[in-house]
Amino acid sequence: MAKYNPFGQRESSYKEYQKLAFLKRSVESIEEEKVDEYSIVLGRIYRWVSQAIELRVDDVRHRRDTVANLKHEREQAVAEDKARTEKRNAALEDKQAVSCNA
């Protein structure tokens, strides 16, 4: 448990039973009070697993949102650069047209 790191992408492939949705559904069906009644140690393990899953889900959402924001910012920057370049080229053509007519 101490070496578990819920942050960052995982490089290897997932098996179906390792996916977060499957794990979350499996854990949600268990009642915490019943686990504590059965064994205090298993109750603590259950809480750790629940918190680890939630933390991992939050990390995945955060990374997904960060990537979406970066893509949006990049698209805006590209559009602004394109508009600035077109405006600059138009101004340059106007100056060249004025200097040729003079």
Buried (B, 14 or more C-beta within 10 A) or exposed (E): EEEEEBEEEEEEEEEEEEEEEEBBEEBEEEEEEEBBEEEEEEBEEBEEBBEBBBEBBEBBEEEEEEEEEEEEEEEEEEEEEEEEEEEEEEEEEEEEEEEEEE
